Amino acid sequence: MSEKTTTAAPARGAADPTANPWPALWAMVIGFFMILVDTTIVSVANPAIKAALDPGTANLDNVVWVTSSYLLAYAVPLLVTGRLGDRFGPKNIYLIGLAIFTVASLACGLSGSLAVLVVARAVQGLGAALMTPQTMAVITRTFPPERRGAAMGLWGATAGVATLVGPLAGGLLVDGFGWEWIFFVNIPVGVVAFVLAWRLVPQLETHAHRFDVLGVVLSAIALFLIVFGLQEGEHYDWAAWVWGMIAAGAVVLVVFVWTQARTKNEPLVPLELFRDRNFSVANLAIVGVGFTVTSMALPLAFFTQLARGLTPTESALLLVPMAVLSGGLAPVAGRLLDRVDPRILLVPGLTLMVAGLVGYALLMNTDSPVLLLLIPAAVIGVANAGMWGPLATTATRNLPPRQAGAGAGIYNTTRTVGSVIGSAAIAAFMQARLEANLPGAGDAAGADFGGGSGAGMPPAVAEGFSAAMAQAMVLPAVVIALAAIIVLFLKRPAHLVRD
């Protein structure tokens, strides 16, 4: 197929594409930050949402869909939304996604029933899916390879700070104003982000891609089956039909890859991107990072809030060193990455992540002073600076401009799938460790998971519960150790070889 490239005229108020790209990136980072915060802020508010909108039942089955619907709507379209940015321009798709996300946030806050909230959250997830790949695509298309590390450093810093702001802001807003305000707060932020992006983000070249309709359908079906099965498996006790759904998704995914390799038109996923070793290795590694960052949060939160009796806000404050160090060091790591082999940052960063998780596991008992948990938080903060930005830079550094959106969509899809797998795996592993340390008490402990009131649990139960949560930390530590081994297979970037 012949591909036609067109240059879109700069929109009114848009920056010149040849100008300094940093203002455009800062404008888009505001919306990206809002998305990242929203993925964690709702978990803190779930008990309050249930009390307000679903008070008639004793379990959390229904309120879980407030998070599940968002994640499904976010994960499934990412391959397509990345391609949309290539076709219609990353700025245009970003603005559409931001508008959808902001309006959906208003609908979430105004929801009078749980069903309405679940639907509004799904729409919010779609808006986030439209926005996410465009940030990375703009970095890839406006920063030259030798300056891209510093830009991705800002991207990594944003992710690091959001890990703290989400749960902390959630606790403060729910305690002070009510659960609705975790959504209402997005509205002024969304408006400011829209105006800044409209004025500062340039209109870039668009590429007249021909959409692979069969690929879109197959990828959506495969990702839905796999993500839904992994996400809901623990809830349905990993019934046979859940495994059947995951297996069916895997089969459809194989068919999808086969059709992508054989299509004579432009495929949804350009498989030639994986001929670049660094793109392939970075995508494998980000699965491990997504798995680890998602899975470590659950046992840590349960330990601090249930075994040690902290409130959600107090628990979130223990993450302050993680967010501060991650946010402060990520730009420094990004600038350094433009001059050194990425393995020089990634191997120590991922290794420090292992050390931080092991530190948590050793301190998660009823005898250790709670403030000692600040130490592994600080170690993981340093680790984050050596993971997020360097991996994203390495994955996107060699992407051709016409496939920047496709590459960003693939990268964010693998990251999200890793997070879903981590969430499902840690839930099952925690339950197994609870049964091993508190025989017959797993269900009783599980009944308290929705609390987080700061009341703690009886000392006789807390000891075994703490041991189970500490042992659960071994799983993300093993996975991130594998990621550290994987990144050893990266190649030295071409611009450093030339130098």
Order of alpha helices (4+ residues) and beta strands (2+ residues): beta-alpha-alpha-alpha-alpha-alpha-alpha-alpha-alpha-beta-alpha-alpha-alpha-alpha-alpha-alpha-alpha-alpha-alpha-alpha-alpha-alpha-alpha
